[in-house]
Amino acid sequence: MNRLARPLARRSAARTLIAAVACATLLAGCGGAADDKGTETKPKSGDAAAAAFPVSLTNAWGTTKVDKKPLKVATVSDGDTDIALALGIVPVITPDAEDGGPVPEYKQRAITKLGAGKLKTYDDTDGTDFEAIAAEAPDVILGMNTWSMETEYAKLAPIAPVVTYTDKKHADTLTWQERLRNAAKALGMKDEAEKVIAANEKATADAAAAHPEFKGKTYTYAVVHPEQLTFMSYADQDPGVFEQLGLRKTDKAKNYTADKNSVSLENLDQLDADVLLMTYPFGDNGLLSASELESNKVFQSLGAVKGKHYAVIPSENTLSSAVAYPDALSAPWVVEKLTPILAKAVAGR
């Protein structure tokens, strides 16, 4: 998703303060929404390894036609940049998702591997810079991860074919696998996309196999937002990386939904589980600090806390953001960083 506009985004707190409504893809990994299938021209040969061109894809605002295999790709969101990098493409221009700050570790790894040095970016403080994108004369523009397409499509389409979702609601509901696959159709890289998905699934499966102690342990994942403490692992939340690694939601999750997910300080017992995971992505702008919560007597009485089965998922290294909004590039890194945190929490260390 477009991390420019969500609570766990890799942005400054001033630009990310948003009501704590969990989107359908929070924690999402491999399950969930219906595929965003477009109308695609059939390959002219039996070689399914590469899409034939031209390719036509239906989107929510019309039809995107890509006449030949794109060489120059522009992106309009951080998630779209990650799609390009995961497929081995260095975008000709991207939004500056880090506001000039350090690039997340998993992204820097990909950039270094591709020998790209530093990505060319535009300042997106005031939104998409259409002139900067047009100046790069891209062959296609990736917009699979943005909520701004309804207002931006008409401005982007004259620049280059726009690769985006077929239904406006898919801005929220598509999994990262579906976004990757749809982008790959327009790029003639369907096989490459499947290899990325398979590698990510293997990384998760290998981590789960290495930690059989995770299997069946209940968990609660809670986030301290500016206006509330949010029960993020509610019952209807799509299974994500925690469950892919073997954990399962606590029975208390049935008491919460996307629209009813606030936990009062008087009801902190609702957080208890075999493993309690917290994150504080807003720092000083959060409802309360880690020290304030951890000094609360009700919180201290929780079985998970007393048994040391409690852990904080860091936000400084963008892990909490990547857990919330996984994509083709960040997913294996999330598993790499999250697994030792879970291992300590499960063991009570």
Buried (B, 14 or more C-beta within 10 A) or exposed (E): BBBBBBBBBBBEBEEBBBEBEBBBBBBBBBEBBEEBEBEBBEBEEEEEEBBBBEBBBBBBBEEBEBEEBBEBBBBBBBBBBBBBBBBEBBBBBBBBBBBEEEBBBBBEBBBEEBEBEEBBBBEBEEEBBBEBBBEBEBBBBBBBBBBBBEEBBEEBBEBBBBBBBBBBEBBBBBBBBBBBBBBBBBBBBBBBBBEBBEEBBEBBEEBBEEBEEBEEBBBBBBBBBBEBBBBBBBBEBBBBBBBBBBBBBBEBBEBBBBEEBBBEEEBBEBBBBBBBBBBBBBEEBBBBEBEEBBEBEBBEEBEBBEEEBBBBBBBEBBBBBBBBBBBBBBBBBBBBBBBEBBBBBBEEE
